[in-house]
Amino acid sequence: QVQLVESGGGLVQAGGSLRLSCAASGSIASINLMGWYRQVPGKQRELVATVSGGSTIYADSVKGRFTISGGNAKNTVYLQMNSLKPEDTAVYYCNAKCILSRRDYWGQGTQVTVSS
């Protein structure tokens, strides 16, 4: 079992920055990949960024603005969000994937609101 706890969400004006953190505990040695997803009401949860072994993937909508880091020790992952836009408003969820057990773990989510 893996437990994920996010922090760092909040309200910010357009053009501002926020940094999200996700702390993993439990069977962290089993984690192969960590990442961030986001969801707005009425829409599907979408990928924001992932990190695994130093390799990163970003959604086109956040490239050049967001940076994912950490995950190497598989216990903490960060999402630095710069030049925030109102369309970045969503609940952001931390995710950990364990390939061997085929398990997906999710945090409770943290609200990010960007005002125009």
Buried (B, 14 or more C-beta within 10 A) or exposed (E): EBBBEBEBBEEBEEEBEBBBBBBBEBBBEBBBBBBBBBBEEEEEBEBBBBBBEEEBBBBEEBEEBBBBBBBEEBBBBBBBBBEBBEEBBBBBBBBBBBEEEEBEBBBEBBEBBBEE
